[in-house]
């Protein structure tokens, strides 16, 4: 070997280094082989449908045998500037979050603090609290529809029996009451999940912290909101993000309960997309609605993460 082709002193690759590099390359291919099935499923059922919706949003199509007419961004223009129902659904989503999701998080936190002790009674109460969440949404909506039926429903019959027939209202048929009523029912059905999430967070707090609070004479109210609530910030952030995304994509519960009525007053964006796509046969416009909803959800989630990263350790 000539001197010009000899490797520099101290830089010649050792046998161990060569074997290590070969093993690293081989392990990378092995790791890729393990995740390949999940990657294929993800691309087939997530990436491809999303790209298909983006493509379809640029066309006007009835979803059947009619021709696909390219309209560019016209569907998006109609969503943002010519569809008042879309803005009504966003207003309904805000009501759903304020009346339904926010109390759900607060009640879950209070119950988690109360049910922290693990005993027989505590375990029974945890099961009872979680029970509404595990019941299918279709069943919950149907039961509450019977309870709130204006003519022979359980609630109005009870109010009439106790001598207050003026309190018997059309709970789900009134434009002013329908959305708050449906939101409160959703809070009743979902506070079990928030309780379990907070219970998991409380269980990770060292017992010494509770002992110090008892020795310092910190009362239960101050203990919950000055000590426990800051320690459970990660759980609160997670539940807040889930509440927003769930409200934007909620469908089954309100479809069974009210079908979006009366006069779109309980219609959320997902119901509007379903109505445009499968009742009015406007698949292209429904795809544009779905794309706008996806962008709104992504922007809100990113904004929440940015906010919590700036104001807290998340």
Secondary structure as GFF3:
##gff-version 3
##sequence-region A 1 314
A	DSSP	three_ten_helix	3	5	.	.	.	ID=ss1
A	DSSP	alpha_helix	15	42	.	.	.	ID=ss2
A	DSSP	pi_helix	43	47	.	.	.	ID=ss3
A	DSSP	alpha_helix	48	56	.	.	.	ID=ss4
A	DSSP	beta_strand	59	60	.	.	.	ID=ss5
A	DSSP	beta_strand	69	70	.	.	.	ID=ss6
A	DSSP	alpha_helix	74	81	.	.	.	ID=ss7
A	DSSP	alpha_helix	84	95	.	.	.	ID=ss8
A	DSSP	pi_helix	96	101	.	.	.	ID=ss9
A	DSSP	alpha_helix	102	114	.	.	.	ID=ss10
A	DSSP	alpha_helix	120	134	.	.	.	ID=ss11
A	DSSP	alpha_helix	137	147	.	.	.	ID=ss12
A	DSSP	alpha_helix	154	161	.	.	.	ID=ss13
A	DSSP	three_ten_helix	165	167	.	.	.	ID=ss14
A	DSSP	alpha_helix	178	203	.	.	.	ID=ss15
A	DSSP	alpha_helix	207	215	.	.	.	ID=ss16
A	DSSP	alpha_helix	220	222	.	.	.	ID=ss17
A	DSSP	pi_helix	223	228	.	.	.	ID=ss18
A	DSSP	alpha_helix	229	231	.	.	.	ID=ss19
A	DSSP	alpha_helix	233	249	.	.	.	ID=ss20
A	DSSP	alpha_helix	252	257	.	.	.	ID=ss21
A	DSSP	alpha_helix	269	274	.	.	.	ID=ss22
A	DSSP	pi_helix	275	279	.	.	.	ID=ss23
A	DSSP	alpha_helix	283	311	.	.	.	ID=ss24
###
